[in-house]
């Protein structure tokens, strides 16, 4: 398996119908733009930027990168990736309105690369969750996150494939993974992948560094199940 990286053309008009074809193309482009801008405006309200600090050998806190996440519940639970939060001693969570809150790691599951933070904040806008079982190959997919620290970056593509498996850092396979060509870069990890209705369908997780358009997101159904277990128990128990 390839190594995963953690995270105008004009149509000439003829004598007949050329202008109509160009008009249809422009209408299609405008419709596509309207959908993407609407999705971005709706979903961005739930997206957060996460800064992670870890302790060095002297016990001092040092910046250790970060990633993205999205509000899962109105009372401040936030879903992100385990590889973003793992080993963190301090978390700063910034919301769309620019407010920064201290995050608490509620729990993480390395086997599905998911983690749950919680912040004490008001007026949060939780994401609307979709159903990964209703996803179809070729449908619109929009990713929102903070690649390389550039906040609330939007990229768009399609669902390229379903039912993929990737190996988590723990060595265990993550099943039912969504493949997309919506561009993901380091810092996108933990952010939402959303559909044309603005519903979260996945948690952006990884990309193959040596390729283009080979990016992966954990399905929202898996994320919802794991997040529920982390809220209840702090861990996901397996036989």
Secondary structure, DSSP 8 states (H G I E B T S, - for coil): ---EE---------SSSHHHHHHHHHHHHHHHHHHHHHHHHHHGGGEEEEEEEEE-TTS-EEEEEEEEEEE-STTSEEEE-HHHHTT-SEEEEE-TTS-EEEEEEEEEETTTTEEEEE---SS-----B--GGG--TT-EEEEEE-GGG-TTEEEEEEEEEEEEEEE-TTS-EEEEEEEE-S---TT-TT-EEE-TTS-EEEEEEEEETTSSS-EEEEEHHHHHHHHHHHHHHSS----
